[in-house]
Amino acid sequence: MNERNYRLRVLKRAGLSEQDAEAVGEAVARAEKTTSGEIVAALTPSSHSYSFWELFFALSCAALAFALFMAFLPHLSSFAARFFWGSLPARFMPLCAGALIFLITALLFRFANIPVIDRLVVPAAYKNAAVFRRAMRFFAESGIYDTREHSGVLIFISLLEKKVFIIADRGISSKIEQSVWDALAAQLSAGFSKRTRPGATPASGHTLSAPGKSLSSAASAIVQTVEECGALLAKHFPPSADNPDELHNELVVLEGGE
């Protein structure tokens, strides 16, 4: 899958269209005109592959199936003996047990890759930690930490985990408490929980990106968060004389997993 198709697929999963993504980039550009701070919005389908937990789930279910197999072994052996002349081959039931464990493990490991199953089998604390690590990794890789006044803000959205983190660089965190960013992250999460499909007309008024074209509720929530981040930055980091645009403005779509 090429980069554009991947981007469109992730945007669709988030309830966003290309128009929505462009509107987010425009909102970032507008906000940054009022401040010397920098804002980056990033989106990922998942912050971790969670392969360990998927395999653990599959093996646990296989172990349970094996325990049930052993509990009913006499009955199963009697049933299987009906299909053989004479006595049941000594290796038949062990082979059945091995095949059962392999099939259950393989099928459930594949089944556990479905996002809704991942949400059930992976501990919440592990998911939260994975999203925070992925956000911090992007914070470093994208150069948000290295702006001129250390006034960069990352709005990080991870879809599988349904988690939002807003991370501010040290120049901002010394002036604005983390609880303020956490409140904005919770507000953005709420906006995603009631999102409409791309191109659908929201029930209530939403920001217009162009005449007659409404944004989805998810896009409106991101735009609103960007605007509020910009307003907070403007109070403490007013625009400088040159006010360079140090980081890209577009909504970044990242690869899933780690």
One Martini backbone bead per residue (centre of mass of N, CA, C, O) as a GRO file, in nm:
protein
  258
    1MET     BB    1   0.094   0.038   0.025
    2ASN     BB    2   0.075   0.351  -0.022
    3GLU     BB    3   0.094   0.650   0.137
    4ARG     BB    4  -0.180   0.767   0.052
    5ASN     BB    5  -0.363   0.524   0.115
    6TYR     BB    6  -0.286   0.507   0.410
    7ARG     BB    7  -0.382   0.786   0.493
    8LEU     BB    8  -0.680   0.749   0.408
    9ARG     BB    9  -0.740   0.508   0.593
   10VAL     BB   10  -0.679   0.648   0.865
   11LEU     BB   11  -0.873   0.883   0.833
   12LYS     BB   12  -1.128   0.712   0.810
   13ARG     BB   13  -1.099   0.575   1.088
   14ALA     BB   14  -1.117   0.874   1.229
   15GLY     BB   15  -1.338   1.047   1.063
   16LEU     BB   16  -1.171   1.156   0.809
   17SER     BB   17  -1.080   1.384   0.567
   18GLU     BB   18  -0.900   1.569   0.359
   19GLN     BB   19  -1.043   1.829   0.437
   20ASP     BB   20  -0.995   1.799   0.738
   21ALA     BB   21  -0.686   1.795   0.730
   22GLU     BB   22  -0.658   2.076   0.603
   23ALA     BB   23  -0.802   2.229   0.834
   24VAL     BB   24  -0.592   2.166   1.047
   25GLY     BB   25  -0.353   2.304   0.907
   26GLU     BB   26  -0.488   2.585   0.900
   27ALA     BB   27  -0.522   2.614   1.209
   28VAL     BB   28  -0.223   2.607   1.275
   29ALA     BB   29  -0.138   2.854   1.107
   30ARG     BB   30  -0.320   3.057   1.254
   31ALA     BB   31  -0.214   3.014   1.544
   32GLU     BB   32   0.097   3.081   1.475
   33LYS     BB   33   0.046   3.395   1.418
   34THR     BB   34   0.000   3.453   1.751
   35THR     BB   35   0.284   3.292   1.784
   36SER     BB   36   0.605   3.144   1.864
   37GLY     BB   37   0.481   2.891   1.869
   38GLU     BB   38   0.430   2.530   1.828
   39ILE     BB   39   0.215   2.307   1.628
   40VAL     BB   40   0.138   1.950   1.648
   41ALA     BB   41  -0.046   1.705   1.461
   42ALA     BB   42  -0.110   1.356   1.545
   43LEU     BB   43  -0.166   1.027   1.383
   44THR     BB   44  -0.255   0.687   1.491
   45PRO     BB   45  -0.373   0.365   1.485
   46SER     BB   46  -0.116   0.275   1.668
   47SER     BB   47   0.139   0.240   1.937
   48HIS     BB   48   0.122  -0.082   1.910
   49SER     BB   49   0.121  -0.428   1.846
   50TYR     BB   50   0.070  -0.639   2.091
   51SER     BB   51   0.185  -0.937   2.052
   52PHE     BB   52   0.214  -1.052   2.335
   53TRP     BB   53  -0.091  -1.031   2.419
   54GLU     BB   54  -0.202  -1.197   2.185
   55LEU     BB   55  -0.043  -1.457   2.251
   56PHE     BB   56  -0.137  -1.488   2.542
   57PHE     BB   57  -0.434  -1.521   2.473
   58ALA     BB   58  -0.405  -1.770   2.287
   59LEU     BB   59  -0.260  -1.958   2.495
   60SER     BB   60  -0.476  -1.949   2.715
   61CYS     BB   61  -0.700  -2.075   2.543
   62ALA     BB   62  -0.543  -2.334   2.474
   63ALA     BB   63  -0.509  -2.430   2.767
   64LEU     BB   64  -0.810  -2.456   2.823
   65ALA     BB   65  -0.869  -2.660   2.597
   66PHE     BB   66  -0.673  -2.876   2.704
   67ALA     BB   67  -0.810  -2.919   2.977
   68LEU     BB   68  -1.079  -3.015   2.853
   69PHE     BB   69  -0.965  -3.247   2.692
   70MET     BB   70  -0.860  -3.406   2.941
   71ALA     BB   71  -1.131  -3.427   3.096
   72PHE     BB   72  -1.266  -3.576   2.816
   73LEU     BB   73  -1.088  -3.814   2.710
   74PRO     BB   74  -1.253  -4.075   2.744
   75HIS     BB   75  -1.491  -3.983   2.562
   76LEU     BB   76  -1.321  -3.915   2.310
   77SER     BB   77  -1.196  -4.195   2.272
   78SER     BB   78  -1.461  -4.350   2.234
   79PHE     BB   79  -1.551  -4.195   1.986
   80ALA     BB   80  -1.294  -4.242   1.803
   81ALA     BB   81  -1.304  -4.565   1.803
   82ARG     BB   82  -1.541  -4.591   1.588
   83PHE     BB   83  -1.325  -4.530   1.332
   84PHE     BB   84  -1.187  -4.809   1.415
   85TRP     BB   85  -1.008  -5.085   1.393
   86GLY     BB   86  -1.015  -5.174   1.686
   87SER     BB   87  -0.792  -5.006   1.838
   88LEU     BB   88  -0.668  -4.717   1.941
   89PRO     BB   89  -0.427  -4.532   1.854
   90ALA     BB   90  -0.184  -4.408   2.062
   91ARG     BB   91  -0.131  -4.127   1.882
   92PHE     BB   92  -0.401  -3.987   1.826
   93MET     BB   93  -0.469  -3.802   2.075
   94PRO     BB   94  -0.204  -3.637   2.085
   95LEU     BB   95  -0.246  -3.522   1.798
   96CYS     BB   96  -0.511  -3.379   1.860
   97ALA     BB   97  -0.400  -3.195   2.080
   98GLY     BB   98  -0.185  -3.050   1.907
   99ALA     BB   99  -0.381  -2.944   1.689
  100LEU     BB  100  -0.563  -2.783   1.877
  101ILE     BB  101  -0.350  -2.586   1.987
  102PHE     BB  102  -0.254  -2.472   1.717
  103LEU     BB  103  -0.526  -2.367   1.604
  104ILE     BB  104  -0.607  -2.184   1.837
  105THR     BB  105  -0.357  -2.007   1.840
  106ALA     BB  106  -0.368  -1.907   1.544
  107LEU     BB  107  -0.659  -1.795   1.538
  108LEU     BB  108  -0.641  -1.605   1.793
  109PHE     BB  109  -0.401  -1.437   1.701
  110ARG     BB  110  -0.552  -1.325   1.460
  111PHE     BB  111  -0.808  -1.222   1.611
  112ALA     BB  112  -0.645  -1.020   1.809
  113ASN     BB  113  -0.593  -0.797   1.573
  114ILE     BB  114  -0.846  -0.683   1.647
  115PRO     BB  115  -0.907  -0.392   1.796
  116VAL     BB  116  -1.136  -0.478   1.999
  117ILE     BB  117  -0.959  -0.706   2.124
  118ASP     BB  118  -0.719  -0.542   2.215
  119ARG     BB  119  -0.882  -0.371   2.421
  120LEU     BB  120  -0.944  -0.630   2.603
  121VAL     BB  121  -0.643  -0.776   2.642
  122VAL     BB  122  -0.512  -0.506   2.705
  123PRO     BB  123  -0.391  -0.329   2.937
  124ALA     BB  124  -0.443  -0.006   3.017
  125ALA     BB  125  -0.160   0.071   3.123
  126TYR     BB  126  -0.007  -0.027   2.871
  127LYS     BB  127  -0.146   0.154   2.664
  128ASN     BB  128  -0.075   0.426   2.789
  129ALA     BB  129   0.233   0.385   2.778
  130ALA     BB  130   0.251   0.343   2.470
  131VAL     BB  131   0.144   0.620   2.386
  132PHE     BB  132   0.352   0.792   2.536
  133ARG     BB  133   0.603   0.677   2.394
  134ARG     BB  134   0.516   0.752   2.105
  135ALA     BB  135   0.491   1.054   2.156
  136MET     BB  136   0.786   1.102   2.250
  137ARG     BB  137   0.920   1.001   1.997
  138PHE     BB  138   0.794   1.211   1.806
  139PHE     BB  139   0.886   1.461   1.959
  140ALA     BB  140   1.186   1.402   1.886
  141GLU     BB  141   1.186   1.335   1.573
  142SER     BB  142   1.037   1.621   1.485
  143GLY     BB  143   1.157   1.871   1.675
  144ILE     BB  144   0.980   1.999   1.907
  145TYR     BB  145   1.219   2.028   2.126
  146ASP     BB  146   1.388   2.242   1.902
  147THR     BB  147   1.292   2.512   1.945
  148ARG     BB  148   1.383   2.832   2.007
  149GLU     BB  149   1.174   2.844   2.284
  150HIS     BB  150   1.053   2.581   2.373
  151SER     BB  151   0.728   2.600   2.220
  152GLY     BB  152   0.617   2.311   2.183
  153VAL     BB  153   0.320   2.126   2.058
  154LEU     BB  154   0.160   1.807   2.110
  155ILE     BB  155  -0.095   1.636   1.924
  156PHE     BB  156  -0.190   1.306   2.028
  157ILE     BB  157  -0.339   1.034   1.832
  158SER     BB  158  -0.483   0.712   1.932
  159LEU     BB  159  -0.709   0.488   1.813
  160LEU     BB  160  -0.712   0.211   1.949
  161GLU     BB  161  -0.685   0.347   2.250
  162LYS     BB  162  -0.836   0.611   2.280
  163LYS     BB  163  -0.592   0.840   2.285
  164VAL     BB  164  -0.476   1.153   2.439
  165PHE     BB  165  -0.190   1.370   2.392
  166ILE     BB  166  -0.039   1.662   2.551
  167ILE     BB  167   0.280   1.803   2.464
  168ALA     BB  168   0.509   2.012   2.632
  169ASP     BB  169   0.755   2.203   2.644
  170ARG     BB  170   0.963   2.348   2.880
  171GLY     BB  171   0.880   2.648   2.819
  172ILE     BB  172   0.572   2.585   2.892
  173SER     BB  173   0.558   2.402   3.154
  174SER     BB  174   0.657   2.652   3.339
  175LYS     BB  175   0.361   2.816   3.275
  176ILE     BB  176   0.185   2.549   3.221
  177GLU     BB  177  -0.009   2.327   3.337
  178GLN     BB  178  -0.084   1.995   3.278
  179SER     BB  179  -0.392   2.010   3.343
  180VAL     BB  180  -0.462   2.178   3.094
  181TRP     BB  181  -0.384   1.965   2.880
  182ASP     BB  182  -0.562   1.736   2.989
  183ALA     BB  183  -0.830   1.880   2.938
  184LEU     BB  184  -0.795   1.901   2.630
  185ALA     BB  185  -0.767   1.596   2.580
  186ALA     BB  186  -1.050   1.522   2.689
  187GLN     BB  187  -1.205   1.698   2.486
  188LEU     BB  188  -1.103   1.550   2.232
  189SER     BB  189  -1.204   1.269   2.303
  190ALA     BB  190  -1.503   1.349   2.305
  191GLY     BB  191  -1.512   1.429   2.002
  192PHE     BB  192  -1.450   1.132   1.901
  193SER     BB  193  -1.696   0.977   2.038
  194LYS     BB  194  -1.898   1.177   1.835
  195ARG     BB  195  -1.838   1.105   1.553
  196THR     BB  196  -1.852   1.162   1.218
  197ARG     BB  197  -1.863   1.117   0.903
  198PRO     BB  198  -1.723   1.179   0.622
  199GLY     BB  199  -1.945   1.427   0.481
  200ALA     BB  200  -2.122   1.464   0.703
  201THR     BB  201  -2.389   1.618   0.869
  202PRO     BB  202  -2.401   1.773   1.140
  203ALA     BB  203  -2.627   1.849   1.389
  204SER     BB  204  -2.435   2.067   1.459
  205GLY     BB  205  -2.236   2.322   1.470
  206HIS     BB  206  -1.955   2.367   1.249
  207THR     BB  207  -1.681   2.414   1.112
  208LEU     BB  208  -1.582   2.590   0.826
  209SER     BB  209  -1.369   2.538   0.541
  210ALA     BB  210  -1.605   2.599   0.339
  211PRO     BB  211  -1.847   2.679   0.150
  212GLY     BB  212  -2.082   2.436   0.249
  213LYS     BB  213  -1.848   2.288   0.434
  214SER     BB  214  -1.832   2.045   0.667
  215LEU     BB  215  -1.708   1.920   0.943
  216SER     BB  216  -1.628   1.693   1.132
  217SER     BB  217  -1.628   1.632   1.465
  218ALA     BB  218  -1.331   1.551   1.482
  219ALA     BB  219  -1.214   1.798   1.337
  220SER     BB  220  -1.338   2.012   1.522
  221ALA     BB  221  -1.188   1.915   1.775
  222ILE     BB  222  -0.905   1.971   1.671
  223VAL     BB  223  -0.938   2.268   1.598
  224GLN     BB  224  -1.016   2.362   1.882
  225THR     BB  225  -0.753   2.269   2.017
  226VAL     BB  226  -0.564   2.440   1.851
  227GLU     BB  227  -0.686   2.714   1.931
  228GLU     BB  228  -0.637   2.681   2.240
  229CYS     BB  229  -0.335   2.648   2.222
  230GLY     BB  230  -0.282   2.918   2.083
  231ALA     BB  231  -0.396   3.098   2.313
  232LEU     BB  232  -0.195   3.005   2.530
  233LEU     BB  233   0.065   3.082   2.378
  234ALA     BB  234   0.005   3.388   2.332
  235LYS     BB  235   0.034   3.474   2.635
  236HIS     BB  236   0.356   3.366   2.654
  237PHE     BB  237   0.410   3.367   2.314
  238PRO     BB  238   0.456   3.602   2.134
  239PRO     BB  239   0.520   3.730   1.847
  240SER     BB  240   0.772   3.782   1.659
  241ALA     BB  241   0.910   3.959   1.414
  242ASP     BB  242   0.958   3.695   1.231
  243ASN     BB  243   0.812   3.429   1.291
  244PRO     BB  244   0.888   3.135   1.233
  245ASP     BB  245   0.823   2.828   1.063
  246GLU     BB  246   0.954   2.538   1.208
  247LEU     BB  247   0.697   2.361   1.146
  248HIS     BB  248   0.473   2.167   1.039
  249ASN     BB  249   0.105   2.182   0.980
  250GLU     BB  250   0.019   1.919   0.913
  251LEU     BB  251  -0.138   1.630   0.943
  252VAL     BB  252  -0.002   1.357   1.097
  253VAL     BB  253   0.066   1.025   0.967
  254LEU     BB  254   0.132   0.731   1.126
  255GLU     BB  255   0.260   0.451   1.199
  256GLY     BB  256   0.189   0.158   1.327
  257GLY     BB  257   0.332   0.082   1.595
  258GLU     BB  258   0.684  -0.058   1.696
   0.00000   0.00000   0.00000
